[in-house]
């Protein structure tokens, strides 16, 4: 398919409801939530597994998108 970046992004948004970079971030956050709920992995390990350059960047983005830092999110799930 010979698509320009603009047309690809437009078709992607029509199919997935988000721009490509937004969709990737949603997938990373969903994976992080799963790992926080189901493992005892260190936050640095989760950040790395979800494609973040640093644990601090991961924590900032997580808190921005989900309203709480990853450590608090994990605690909330552990304590029901």
Secondary structure, 3 states (H helix, E strand, C coil): CCCCHHHHHHHHHHHHCCCHHHHHHHHHHHHHHHHHHHCCCCHHHHHHHCCCCCHHHHHHHHHHHHCCCHHHHHHHHHCC
